[in-house]
Structures are given as structure tokens and as C-alpha cells.
Amino acid sequence: MSLAPISVYIQALTTGVTNNSCVGLADALETVSHDSLQRVIRDGHQINELFRCLVNRSMKRGGYLILDDTILEKYTRGLEAIKKLLDTKTNGYVLGLNVVLLCWSDGKTTLPIAFFIYQGKEVSKLELARKLLHYAQALGCKPKFVLFDSWYAAQTLLKAIRALGWHFVTRLKKNRYLSGKKLKSFHRHPYWQEQGKLRGDIEVKVFRRASKFYATYKHSLSWASLKALYRIRAEIEEVFRVLKQECAWQGCQQRSLRHYYRHLTLGLIAFYFLKSLQKRFKLGVYILRRKLISRKLSINLQDIADFLQPA
């Protein structure tokens, strides 16, 4: 496949109001059929390699890796991976897909670099997270820290990170044990720091701040430094928001899991292209998208093809 069909798809993703189906994408451009856009998905063996090239040229030395997952809500069970899932934000159950995402950040810019769709208990989300980290290592990534919330602070993943020779910063649930004693009853004082071992003989430095517990493997890390690092972790939430609202991750209507992966990967490529336009026009992503939709800003296929061209 040449870059031209993919460029058309990216143009539709970035300029369309309804950009989560091939029909909606075709309506955005008016010059292509939805069948031609569906062929991009169906014949898109080049999509993954194209995205890998974008990631390779965008990541710098060092930086941070951020792990988290999100739910893409669905309203029908048209795909085998769609399940009834607990939404931790609302504590209610929704029908949808669970996507585990890995991002790279330099502390200012945060970029998605790989993802998996969680398909069931045969392969856990922790195992998917471990595979994502090994993929990052294969790309040559050497992060200063891996950042994630308490759900991913399981013994298996912490050990996997240490086996890679990397440091981590995470939240811990209050029922975890430090050197044989529950965190919530370790001290009566609500503000403390202690070094010890989690189950599995994992050495950590733990900070308590009111009802929250934070942990790192790097014992020399101060509270101020850890707090700054954990703020970087929160940037993945904004990445999820942009992917869902502006890059057609939410509401995708593909029915094959392979096609779903390809559409989401094209959404990631659109994310990178929007980032390049933000730098060019000095605009926030939401204002930029409104201007692209209203045609107050215009982009042509050559702009996209040049962006996609391997360096």
C-alpha cells in the first residue's frame, strides 16, 4: 500500500466531525467513498510499520514511560473483545473494550507508543503491560522511570521492571504490606516515609501523604521529586481524552478485531500529526481541531504524506 490511501484516512480523521466510521470519514472529505477508506483498513499491513517509524523518530533519549488503561464504551456486542467492564471513575459497569496503553514522555510532551486490547482472562492486563514494556525496550527505550497507578503496582510487574534494570514510581493501595506490616497501620502519623520490602522481596521507599501511599525503588528520591514524577504520570489521562474526542478512538464501528487494531493505530498516527500541526500553528489541540473541521485551517494530502514519509 502506498502512503496516499493512508494520507486520505488521516486527513478524514483530523478534519471530520463524525470520524469514527468509514461512512462518517467519507462524508468529511466528500471526494472519496467509504469503500475506499474501508480498503485502507482491510489492506493495511503497512500501518503498524508506519506507526513504529513515527515512534522511533519522535522518542528522545531517556524520558519516562507511563502505563494505564481506558475503556472505549460500546453499545452492542459486535466484537469478541467487547465485555461488561467496571468503570473505576463511576464504579458502574459499562459495555466496552479495555485498552492498555503505553506512553513515552519527556516531561513536556507525552506520546502514545503502543497498546493492546484486553481480550479476557487468558492474558491479564498485567501481562499485556509487561509485553508493552518489553516492546519499548526493543525500540531502544531506556526510561528514567516507569510511572503507573496502584492497579499496576502488582508484584509481577514490579519485578519485571526491575529485571529490565528500570526504576518505577507508583501509588500503592493502603492494604499493601511493607516489611510485614500493613501500610495503613505502619505509623499513626499521616505523613511519613519508610524504606522496606513489599511482598516478593521488592525493595521500596514508601511515602505516606494523608490517605495516599506512593512508592519508588530509587531510595534517594525525595518527596518533591516523586510528586513531580507522579504529575507526569497524569499526562496519560489527557492523551486518552484527545484520542477519544479528536482521533476517533471512541465509537469506532469496525467489527473485526484486526480491523479495530488498525483503526486505533491510525488514530495514533492522527494524534502525532495533530501534534505536528500544534507546533506549526501554535494552537491547542481542541482549538486546532475546531479550525480544521470548520475549514478555517486547511491541510492537503501532500502535508500528510510529507509527515508520514520515513526520515
Residue pairs with C-beta under 8 A, 6 or more apart in sequence:
1 40
1 43
1 44
1 45
1 46
3 50
3 305
3 308
3 309
4 301
4 305
5 36
5 39
5 40
6 40
6 44
6 46
6 47
6 50
6 266
6 269
6 308
7 301
7 304
7 305
7 308
8 29
8 32
8 36
8 37
8 40
8 301
9 25
9 37
9 40
9 266
10 266
10 269
10 270
10 273
10 304
10 308
11 29
11 299
11 301
11 304
12 19
12 25
12 26
12 28
12 29
12 32
12 37
13 19
13 25
13 247
13 248
13 266
13 267
13 270
14 270
14 273
14 274
14 277
14 289
14 292
14 299
15 28
15 29
15 292
15 293
15 295
15 299
16 24
16 25
16 27
16 28
16 29
16 293
17 24
17 28
17 293
18 24
18 25
18 27
18 28
19 25
19 28
19 247
19 248
20 248
20 250
20 251
20 252
20 253
21 34
21 251
21 252
21 253
22 34
22 35
22 37
22 38
22 41
23 34
25 34
25 37
26 32
26 33
26 34
26 36
26 37
40 266
41 254
41 259
41 262
41 263
41 266
42 259
44 262
44 266
47 262
47 265
47 266
47 269
48 265
50 269
50 308
51 265
51 268
51 269
52 139
53 310
53 311
54 269
54 272
54 308
55 104
55 111
55 113
55 114
55 139
56 139
56 140
57 310
57 311
58 104
58 111
58 272
59 104
59 111
59 113
59 139
59 141
60 106
61 142
62 106
62 142
62 143
62 144
63 104
63 105
63 106
63 107
63 141
63 143
63 144
64 104
64 105
64 106
64 107
64 143
64 144
64 145
64 146
64 147
64 229
64 232
65 102
65 103
65 104
65 105
65 133
65 136
65 141
65 143
65 145
65 146
65 147
65 166
66 102
66 103
66 104
66 105
66 110
66 146
66 147
66 148
66 232
66 233
66 235
66 236
67 100
67 101
67 102
67 129
67 132
67 133
67 146
67 147
67 148
67 152
67 236
68 100
68 101
68 148
68 149
68 152
68 233
68 236
68 237
68 240
69 98
69 99
69 100
69 101
69 118
69 125
70 98
70 99
70 101
70 240
70 244
71 85
71 87
71 94
71 96
71 97
71 98
71 99
72 96
72 97
72 99
72 244
72 249
72 250
72 251
72 252
73 94
73 95
73 96
73 250
73 251
74 82
74 95
74 96
74 97
75 95
76 82
76 95
77 95
78 255
79 97
79 254
79 255
79 256
79 257
79 260
80 119
80 257
81 97
81 117
81 118
81 119
81 120
81 257
81 260
82 95
82 96
82 97
83 95
83 96
83 97
83 98
83 120
84 93
84 94
84 95
85 93
85 94
85 95
85 96
85 98
86 92
86 93
87 93
87 94
97 117
97 118
97 260
98 117
98 118
98 125
99 115
99 116
99 117
99 118
99 249
99 264
100 115
100 116
100 117
100 118
100 125
100 128
100 129
100 132
101 112
101 114
101 115
101 236
101 239
101 240
102 112
102 113
102 114
102 115
102 129
102 132
102 133
102 135
102 136
103 110
103 111
103 112
103 113
103 235
103 236
103 239
104 110
104 111
104 113
104 136
104 141
104 143
105 111
105 232
105 235
107 232
109 275
110 232
110 235
110 236
110 238
110 239
111 239
111 271
111 272
111 275
112 239
112 243
112 268
112 271
113 136
113 139
113 141
114 132
114 135
114 136
115 132
115 264
115 268
116 128
116 131
116 132
117 257
117 260
117 261
117 264
118 125
118 128
119 257
125 152
126 152
126 154
126 156
126 157
129 148
129 152
129 157
130 156
130 157
130 160
133 146
133 160
133 161
133 164
133 166
134 164
136 143
137 164
142 166
143 166
144 167
145 166
145 167
145 168
145 169
145 216
145 218
145 229
146 161
146 166
146 167
146 168
146 169
147 168
147 169
147 170
147 229
147 230
147 232
147 233
148 157
148 168
148 170
148 233
149 170
149 171
149 233
150 170
150 171
150 172
150 173
152 170
153 170
153 171
153 172
153 173
153 176
153 215
155 198
155 199
155 200
155 202
158 168
158 170
158 198
158 200
158 202
158 217
159 200
159 202
161 167
161 168
161 217
162 168
162 202
162 217
167 216
167 217
167 218
168 215
168 216
168 217
169 214
169 215
169 216
169 221
169 226
169 229
169 230
169 233
170 214
170 215
170 216
171 212
171 213
171 214
171 215
171 230
172 183
172 206
172 213
172 214
172 215
173 213
174 182
174 183
174 184
174 211
174 213
175 182
175 183
175 184
176 182
176 183
176 198
176 199
176 213
177 183
177 198
177 199
178 186
178 194
178 196
178 197
178 198
178 204
178 206
179 196
179 197
183 206
183 208
183 213
186 192
186 194
186 206
186 208
187 194
187 208
190 208
190 209
190 210
190 211
191 208
191 209
191 210
192 207
192 208
193 205
193 206
193 207
193 208
193 223
194 205
194 206
195 203
195 204
195 205
195 206
195 219
196 203
196 204
196 206
197 203
197 204
198 204
198 215
202 217
203 217
203 219
204 215
204 216
204 217
205 215
205 216
205 217
205 218
205 219
205 221
206 213
206 214
206 215
207 213
207 214
207 215
207 223
207 226
209 223
214 226
214 227
214 230
216 226
221 229
239 271
242 271
242 274
242 285
243 249
243 267
243 268
243 271
244 250
245 286
246 270
246 271
246 274
246 285
246 286
246 289
247 267
247 268
247 270
247 271
247 274
248 263
248 266
248 267
248 270
249 264
249 267
252 260
252 263
252 264
254 260
254 262
254 263
269 308
272 307
273 304
273 307
274 285
274 288
274 289
275 285
276 307
277 283
277 288
277 292
277 297
277 299
278 284
278 285
278 288
281 288
281 297
283 291
288 297
291 297
292 298
292 299
